[in-house]
Amino acid sequence: MENQHAFSDAERAAVYHAIFSRRDVRGQFLPNPVADDQLARILMAAHHAPSVGFMQPWNFLVVRSADVKQRVHDIFAQANAEAATMFPDEKREIYGKLKLQGILDAPVNLCITCDRSRSGPVVLGRTHMPTMDLYSSVCAVQNLWLAARAEGLGVGWVSIFHEKALQDALGIPHHIVPIAYLCIGHVSHFKDRPELESAGWLPRLPVEELVFHEQWGTRDLPENAGLTAALSALAAAERGA
């Protein structure tokens, strides 16, 4: 039966292309400015993310100033030096070779935040899982990231900060939670695979081993054999690509 709500083949392919070709960009940023209309579109995409109770807890703090970027880079550098000491020797060597941010390279930096007090103390859908506002803000990050990929823009998520130091560097009130600090710009290229996968940090996990049926840990129900086979076929095609 034809689904009248489905996208056309070309539209559907474009959505999946954005998902599978999205990368965390660190070292390929070009100095070309991001056009205001492009930035507006990806911010609008972020603002249309789902949110619990329609509370829309996010704000978007756009950073273009070299002085502010340098301030943020300085607190990254401090936290990054601390982080390097936390890994075992075999990981520490790889860690030291990774470029983990493009703060000074990207023409636009963006901090997406979560105001947990928005809509008051009782929010529909957050009554029993109070962290749903944080998860909603992460959905805004993903919306922006996929829209940016469709625009040909690279995005890099920098998370190696002390939270209070980042708040102070950007003048963010301490009750507002920084969710993501993003570097955004045109890039020389998008890598074929995630950089951490290529560097040998971690492999991509087999999707077939991550899907359970009916109960946690159950994978082999006969009635779900078709889904398991379909997932295996997609994973095999991806590995062969």
C-alpha positions, 0 to 999 in steps of 0.5 A, spaced: 500 500 500 502 506 498 504 511 503 501 518 501 506 521 507 512 518 505 517 523 501 519 521 494 525 517 493 530 523 492 527 526 498 528 520 502 535 519 499 537 526 501 535 525 508 539 519 509 545 522 505 545 527 510 545 522 516 550 518 514 555 523 511 555 528 517 561 528 520 564 531 527 569 536 523 575 539 527 581 540 522 578 542 515 575 549 516 576 554 511 576 561 512 570 563 508 565 566 512 558 563 513 552 567 510 547 570 514 541 566 510 545 560 511 546 561 519 539 563 519 536 557 516 540 552 520 538 556 527 531 555 524 532 548 523 535 547 530 529 551 533 524 546 530 527 540 534 522 536 538 521 538 546 518 535 552 512 539 553 513 544 547 518 548 552 523 549 547 529 550 553 534 552 548 538 559 546 543 560 541 549 564 543 553 566 536 560 567 537 564 570 531 569 575 535 576 573 535 577 575 542 571 571 545 574 565 541 581 565 544 578 566 551 574 559 549 580 556 546 584 558 552 579 554 557 579 548 552 586 548 552 587 547 560 581 542 560 584 538 554 591 538 558 587 535 564 583 530 560 590 527 556 592 524 563 586 520 564 587 515 559 591 509 559 598 509 555 596 506 549 590 511 548 594 517 551 598 517 545 592 517 540 589 522 544 595 527 543 595 526 536 588 528 535 585 535 533 579 535 538 577 542 536 576 548 531 575 554 535 579 559 532 579 556 525 571 556 524 568 562 522 562 561 527 562 558 534 555 557 537 553 555 544 547 551 545 544 552 552 538 549 556 534 553 560 531 548 565 527 553 568 523 555 562 515 554 562 516 553 570 517 548 575 512 543 572 512 541 565 508 536 561 512 530 560 518 532 565 514 530 571 517 524 572 523 524 568 526 531 569 532 530 564 528 530 558 529 538 557 536 536 556 535 531 551 530 536 548 536 541 547 540 535 544 535 534 539 536 541 537 543 540 536 542 534 531 537 538 527 542 543 526 548 538 525 544 535 519 541 542 516 548 544 516 551 538 512 545 539 507 548 546 506 555 544 505 557 546 512 561 542 517 560 542 524 564 540 530 562 539 537 567 541 543 565 538 549 572 538 553 571 544 558 569 545 565 562 547 565 563 553 569 569 556 566 565 556 559 559 559 562 564 565 565 567 566 558 561 567 555 557 570 560 552 565 561 548 565 568 550 559 572 543 556 572 543 555 564 546 549 562 551 549 556 549 543 552 554 544 546 559 548 543 559 548 536 564 550 531 561 551 524 564 553 517 565 551 510 570 545 509 575 543 504 572 536 505 568 531 509 572 525 511 569 518 509 569 515 516 568 518 523 575 521 525 575 517 531 574 511 527 579 512 522 584 513 528 583 507 531 580 510 537 574 505 537 570 501 532 563 502 529 559 497 533 555 492 529 548 495 529 545 487 530 548 487 537 545 493 539 537 491 537 533 487 542 526 485 542 521 485 547 525 484 553 532 487 554 538 482 552 533 478 547 535 478 540 533 471 537 525 471 537 523 468 530 518 473 529 523 478 528 528 474 524 526 479 518 528 485 521 535 482 524 536 480 517 535 487 514 539 490 519 545 485 517 544 487 510 544 494 511 551 493 515 554 489 510 552 494 505 555 499 509 562 496 510 562 494 503 561 501 501 
